[in-house]
Amino acid sequence: MSHLSCAIHSNRSGFTEGWSSGKVSDKDWPENIRRASSHSRRRHNTALSHTMFRCGISYPRCRWILPLLLLFAIIFDIIAIAAQSGWVEDEDAKTHYASMWKQCRGRSEQWDCRSLMEFPWAQAVAALMIIGLIILIIAFIISFVALCCSLNIALLPLIGGFLILAVIVQIIALIIYPVKFNELIYEGYYDYTWAYGFGWGATILMLGCGILFCCLPRYEEDISGMAKPKYIYTSA
């Protein structure tokens, strides 16, 4: 607007002088204002002709980010499996809490802890969580070899398949546990807490990475860095 205002002001000054001297009539004003506006737009377009924007996903970075996300998923899974509490507890864990392996009842420092492995459903939950972790570790190792050591696109769908399998296994375990554990609850308000949440966190990470690994083969050139940059705006 500043260019336009200056142009109009300059033209108006000249025409004011011309009009006062009788050289320019009132009917010439609209035409000269249009010429000033057109000149301003041409200058603006010339400035834009040197501006280009690149937008999109930096696919080469996925070669490092995806294995890193799988490493976080492994850590979350280990925390969930190894935790000695934090899967479920009553209000403030005053009288009853449990992990994947055991449950404890009591008050203060006097706790009576019993293994949950005497229940078939708890054995199934533990087995499924461990199987899911093993599959996840295998997928992480393959992904590190396929993306970080070299670029092997053919292995990416295999990694995605392993991760989806691990997701199915762990979702089954994470659903069985609360359904069956409710049968052991006498009364009161219970929460499924931090260690159980880590289990779901690992599962969600695996699901997201599994989808990405299945989709990445169609972007082979982008991952390898051989694709030409695509710009969302260019002007002649």
Disulfide bonds with the S-S distance in Angstrom:
Cys104-Cys113 1.97
